[in-house]
Amino acid sequence: MDWFDSIILGIVEGLTEFLPVSSTGHMILTNKLLGYGDNIPEQLKTFEIVIQFAAILAIAIVYRDKIFQVLGFGRKETVKGLSVDALPTRRLNLIHVLLGIVPPLVAAFLFRDYIKGGGFNYVPVLWALVVGGIYMWISEVLYDSGKIKRTAETMDDITYKQALIIGFIQCVSALWPGFSRSGSTIAGGMLTGLSYRASADFSFFIAIPIMTAATGYELLTNIDQFRSGAIDVGFLVTGFIVSFVVAWIVVVAFLKVLQKVKLKYFAWYRFALAAIFYLFILR
């Protein structure tokens, strides 16, 4: 790796981790463009774990007050412009979070070897971009048609049933790299009756424990890379800082313009990316 690689990968991770475009898919395709091909070195895998943790830290800071609330510390939300004020009932709790994260974590753990073996190939990723885009587009059409009764305007209005359904929907993204965890949860939330804002907030919020668990597991399996000094600390620090800053900016900006940015726009982007990559890069 060189400095250019660490900066590019940090930017890609920060830009795509929380948008409904699939960060995993983008990292796989970016590695291809950088010349790593199918033989991804262990140092690069460790590097990607570190920069993903940076993105987790960024989203945790954005939702820090909600984290304190759910954990029972009783702090009020103070992140202005990022989430609508919680209702006095403050119904979101650890049970909602567990219902939303346990299904995908179990699926990812049980099928980890299968996913690593076949899911990270380029063709399945491109298909995931297309199928995920279609799913998001159809979900938004149904949502905008008024046929779905909106029952939750904020994250605190979510029911246990809605949280569980979103959790099971995430299993698709856990098993199919490129489908997009945020895309599946936002669209799934809208289908269950959540507002666009509530869906995005809940999607980003449950990403914190999901990504922490996944990143922690991968970190433990690659701990020898750190002990042996096989990867340059400078590359890690550079990628970490870039990923953190970019991820924080993206989340803040996305939540501020959420009502103006339709899922179909991300779907169009996914279709175009898959087509361009298939026609001009893989051939």
C-alpha positions, -999 to 999 in steps of 0.1 A, spaced: 0 0 0 10 36 -4 -3 69 8 -25 74 -22 -43 40 -15 -49 48 21 -64 82 13 -86 69 -15 -99 40 5 -105 62 35 -126 86 14 -146 57 -2 -153 42 32 -164 75 47 -186 84 17 -204 51 14 -206 35 48 -239 51 57 -254 60 23 -277 34 6 -251 25 -20 -231 -3 -2 -197 5 13 -186 -32 10 -194 -32 -27 -176 1 -32 -145 -11 -13 -144 -43 -34 -147 -24 -66 -122 2 -55 -97 -25 -46 -101 -37 -82 -94 -3 -96 -63 1 -74 -49 -31 -89 -53 -55 -60 -76 -78 -80 -87 -110 -64 -57 -114 -42 -64 -90 -14 -33 -89 10 -39 -94 47 -25 -60 54 -52 -44 33 -80 -64 51 -67 -51 84 -65 -16 71 -102 -18 60 -112 -29 95 -95 1 110 -111 27 86 -145 11 92 -141 16 129 -134 52 121 -167 55 104 -184 38 134 -168 64 157 -181 92 136 -217 80 136 -215 73 174 -205 109 180 -234 122 159 -259 100 179 -241 103 213 -271 117 231 -294 91 218 -269 64 229 -269 78 265 -307 79 264 -311 43 253 -285 32 279 -306 48 306 -284 78 315 -313 102 310 -296 128 288 -316 148 265 -308 150 228 -289 181 218 -277 173 183 -295 202 166 -305 197 130 -298 160 130 -329 144 145 -364 157 152 -370 161 189 -379 128 206 -415 125 219 -419 127 257 -426 90 259 -390 82 247 -400 47 237 -368 36 220 -349 13 242 -324 -16 242 -351 -41 232 -357 -22 200 -320 -22 193 -316 -59 200 -345 -68 178 -329 -48 150 -294 -62 153 -296 -98 164 -310 -113 132 -283 -99 109 -255 -106 133 -266 -142 137 -269 -146 99 -235 -131 93 -218 -153 119 -234 -185 107 -227 -179 70 -194 -160 74 -173 -186 55 -198 -188 27 -199 -150 24 -161 -147 23 -159 -175 -2 -183 -163 -28 -201 -131 -19 -171 -109 -23 -166 -117 -60 -173 -89 -84 -203 -103 -103 -224 -110 -72 -216 -75 -59 -227 -60 -92 -260 -80 -91 -265 -69 -55 -262 -33 -65 -289 -37 -92 -313 -58 -71 -308 -36 -41 -315 -6 -62 -347 -21 -75 -358 -30 -40 -352 6 -28 -370 21 -58 -401 -1 -54 -402 6 -16 -402 43 -22 -429 41 -49 -451 22 -24 -443 47 3 -451 77 -18 -483 62 -31 -499 66 3 -508 29 5 -485 24 35 -499 38 67 -473 59 85 -472 50 122 -438 63 133 -427 98 127 -396 96 148 -372 69 160 -389 69 194 -422 58 178 -409 25 165 -427 -6 177 -410 -39 186 -426 -55 156 -412 -29 132 -377 -32 148 -378 -70 143 -389 -68 107 -361 -44 99 -337 -68 117 -347 -96 94 -346 -75 63 -310 -67 72 -301 -103 69 -302 -99 31 -275 -73 32 -255 -93 57 -255 -123 34 -251 -105 1 -223 -79 -1 -233 -50 -22 -270 -50 -13 -264 -22 13 -272 -24 50 -284 12 52 -304 8 19 -322 -23 32 -330 -8 66 -342 26 53 -364 11 26 -376 -17 50 -385 8 76 -405 28 52 -424 -4 42 -433 -10 78 -447 24 83 -418 45 95 -413 80 81 -383 85 59 -365 103 87 -373 77 113 -361 50 90 -328 68 84 -323 76 121 -329 40 131 -308 26 103 -278 48 113 -283 42 150 -284 4 149 -254 5 126 -233 14 156 -236 -19 175 -238 -40 143 -206 -25 129 -189 -25 163 -195 -63 167 -186 -71 131 -154 -49 132 -144 -62 166 -147 -98 154 -127 -92 123 -101 -73 143 -96 -103 166 -92 -126 137 -65 -103 122 -48 -93 154 -15 -109 143 -12 -82 117 -8 -56 144 14 -77 166 38 -84 138 39 -49 126 31 -61 91 12 -29 83 25 6 86 10 27 114 12 58 92 -12 42 66 -36 32 94 -36 67 109 -41 84 76 -69 62 65 -86 64 99 -86 102 100 -98 105 64 -126 79 69 -137 96 102 -139 131 88 -156 121 56 -181 98 73 -191 125 98 -196 151 71 -217 127 50 -240 117 78 -246 152 90 -252 165 54 -274 135 45 -297 140 75 -300 177 69 -312 172 33 -329 139 38 -364 150 27 -350 163 -6 -329 132 -15 -350 103 -27 -340 67 -26 -345 65 -64 -315 88 -69 -293 63 -51 -309 35 -71 -300 52 -104 -264 56 -92 -263 19 -83 -275 9 -117 -250 32 -134 -221 20 -113 -229 -16 -120 -233 -11 -157 -201 10 -160 -180 -14 -140 -193 -45 -159 -189 -30 -193 -156 -11 -190 -137 -26 -160 -144 -64 -159 -143 -68 -197 
